[in-house]
């Protein structure tokens, strides 16, 4: 529950912040919808019934992991292999969940629903905010909007079926990486520690890309955070 101060003079400010957040989130929602259309079209075009990608998107809600799962199925793998591939690719969200555990809230319902909305984008927007209250609003506004748009996109793509043809030729897979790069650029410009962590993580990801399954380079790039840990430890020693 908000305090009287939050519903008084601060109310218009909160509304303005929320409108600005919605405006900034629109690009991420658009990218999510486009990639969702691609997933729905690929799934149905590959022979899956319409309800499969739709139900998967509602229940699983993990874009890259969903693409990986249907890729395994189309390659002849069984359901167990598809689930294993999706779980492996989505392992990185465990680290993300730790970063936003306090932001989501303490109630059981909040934690259950919030855990379902943990994605690269919601975490990036939430952690970019300067105070806990704004971080929580950012997480829920971006998360709920992206969830809705993603599922609508998947439904639209599934209904279109194979009419879109080969979705790879549209370059839709580049939409999310481009948005995330735009989100982190300000921090890279202003914080030398963030730059060191990012360079170490990016270098490691590029080095292992030829040798590990898709999605693993992103997970291994988290090792770049050791640069920040080392800096903190050095500062404490001083």
Long-range contacts (C-beta under 8 A, 24 or more apart in sequence): 6-133, 14-137, 17-134, 17-137, 18-137, 18-141, 21-125, 21-137, 21-138, 21-141, 21-142, 22-141, 22-145, 24-125, 25-125, 25-141, 25-142, 25-145, 25-146, 27-179, 27-182, 28-121, 28-125, 28-142, 28-146, 28-179, 29-145, 29-146, 29-149, 30-149, 31-175, 31-176, 31-178, 31-179, 32-63, 32-121, 32-146, 32-149, 32-150, 32-153, 32-176, 33-149, 33-150, 33-152, 33-153, 34-153, 34-172, 34-175, 35-63, 35-150, 35-153, 35-172, 35-173, 35-175, 35-176, 36-63, 36-149, 36-150, 36-151, 36-152, 36-153, 36-154, 36-156, 36-157, 37-153, 37-154, 37-156, 37-157, 37-160, 37-164, 37-172, 38-157, 38-164, 38-167, 38-170, 38-172, 38-173, 39-63, 39-66, 39-67, 39-70, 39-153, 39-154, 39-157, 40-153, 40-154, 40-155, 40-156, 40-157, 40-158, 40-159, 40-160, 41-157, 41-158, 41-160, 41-161, 41-162, 41-163, 41-164, 41-167, 42-67, 42-70, 42-157, 42-167, 43-70, 43-157, 43-158, 44-157, 44-158, 44-160, 44-161, 44-162, 45-161, 45-162, 45-164, 46-70, 46-73, 46-74, 47-74, 48-73, 50-158, 50-159, 53-154, 53-157, 53-158, 54-151, 54-154, 54-155, 54-158, 57-150, 57-151, 57-154, 58-151, 60-86, 61-116, 61-117, 61-147, 61-150, 61-151, 62-86, 62-89, 62-90, 62-93, 62-119, 63-119, 63-150, 63-176, 64-89, 64-90, 64-215, 65-89, 65-90, 65-215, 68-214, 68-215, 85-213, 88-213, 88-215, 88-216, 89-213, 89-214, 89-215, 89-216, 90-215, 91-219, 92-215, 92-218, 92-219, 92-222, 93-118, 93-119, 95-222, 96-120, 96-123, 99-123, 99-127, 100-126, 100-127, 100-135, 100-139, 102-132, 103-132, 103-135, 103-136, 103-139, 104-136, 104-139, 105-136, 114-139, 114-140, 114-143, 116-147, 117-143, 117-144, 117-146, 117-147, 118-143, 119-143, 119-146, 120-176, 120-180, 121-146, 121-176, 121-179, 121-180, 121-183, 122-146, 124-180, 124-183, 124-184, 125-183, 128-183, 128-187, 193-227, 193-228, 193-231, 194-228, 196-224, 196-227, 196-228, 196-231, 197-224, 197-225, 197-227, 197-228, 198-224, 199-224, 200-224, 200-226, 200-227, 201-225
